[in-house]
Amino acid sequence: MLKENYSKVLENVNAAAKRAGRNPSDVTLIAVGKMHEPGELQEVYEAGCRDFGENKVQELTGKIVVLPKDIRWHLIGHLQRNKVKYIVGKTSLIHSVDSLRLAEEIEVQTNKLNGGSLVSDILLEVNASGEISKFGIRPEETLQLCREISALRHIRVRGLMTVAPYVDDPEENRSIFRKIKSLSLDIRNANIDNISMDVLSMGMSGDYEVAIEEGATIVRVGTSIFGARDYSSQSSD
Ligand SMILES: *Cc1c(COP(=O)(O)O)cnc(C)c1O
């Protein structure tokens, strides 16, 4: 069941890339397993998935120790500075950096590992729609934040991430995805040291195909792979 779901979403991802004249291998499907059991993630792993996303640090670290070592883990949810130390060196990409202070903490904790030779790949979370999320920087602040983070030697800003609103018609989010893509091009054109802008993490279960058509290189899909989440037993983190 989960394997079929994953394969179906992967097919849709590849088809959307082709429709947009893009190479399907340029788009990574992240399976978002939050609030689902490791055994369920294992099934999706066996279907071929190697990129998994979690939105909470504790859940992420708990799953890392019990699931296969070749998984690339993505932290996609809000990150508090006091939890950075638990995840640097263990995640392949932190999607949700939204302040200089958080970036500085990632810098400090990354520098402590491997004799200072490690670099953490991050994305900046941009709040493109105004009111739907309390997290993320405003689009007009993003270039300045890139300039500030550029000085941190153990961080590489790979691109931008956004969480679009839940909408019935994914077409409603097309302009948001377009805006983020255009922002990433502006930043790329500024040619800032350590800032590459080759990654755009946008699109979820309801709108990932539209996001790919507008340039997403990573889509984060939970519900369409794992089914609905049960929030009734949620603990705070
Ligand atoms: C939960 C979550 C997703 C996946 O959402 P679905 O609608 O279940 O696909 C993607 N991105 C972030 C940041 C999330 O928290």
The ligand as an SDF file (V2000), in Angstrom:
LIG
                    3D

 15 15  0  0  0  0  0  0  0  0999 V2000
    4.0570   18.0970    7.0500 C   0  0  0  0  0  0  0  0  0  0  0  0
    4.8980   18.8790    6.1250 C   0  0  0  0  0  0  0  0  0  0  0  0
    4.9480   18.5650    4.7600 C   0  0  0  0  0  0  0  0  0  0  0  0
    4.1130   17.4710    4.1170 C   0  0  0  0  0  0  0  0  0  0  0  0
    2.7840   17.8610    4.0750 O   0  0  0  0  0  0  0  0  0  0  0  0
    1.6690   16.9740    3.3140 P   0  0  0  0  0  0  0  0  0  0  0  0
    0.5820   17.9340    3.0330 O   0  0  0  0  0  0  0  0  0  0  0  0
    1.2560   15.9010    4.2790 O   0  0  0  0  0  0  0  0  0  0  0  0
    2.2780   16.4190    2.0930 O   0  0  0  0  0  0  0  0  0  0  0  0
    5.7870   19.3250    3.9520 C   0  0  0  0  0  0  0  0  0  0  0  0
    6.5310   20.3350    4.4530 N   0  0  0  0  0  0  0  0  0  0  0  0
    6.5120   20.6570    5.7570 C   0  0  0  0  0  0  0  0  0  0  0  0
    7.3600   21.7790    6.2370 C   0  0  0  0  0  0  0  0  0  0  0  0
    5.6990   19.9440    6.6330 C   0  0  0  0  0  0  0  0  0  0  0  0
    5.6800   20.2870    7.9380 O   0  0  0  0  0  0  0  0  0  0  0  0
  1  2  1  0
  2  3  1  0
  2 14  2  0
  3  4  1  0
  3 10  2  0
  4  5  1  0
  5  6  1  0
  6  7  2  0
  6  8  1  0
  6  9  1  0
 10 11  1  0
 11 12  2  0
 12 13  1  0
 12 14  1  0
 14 15  1  0
M  END
$$$$
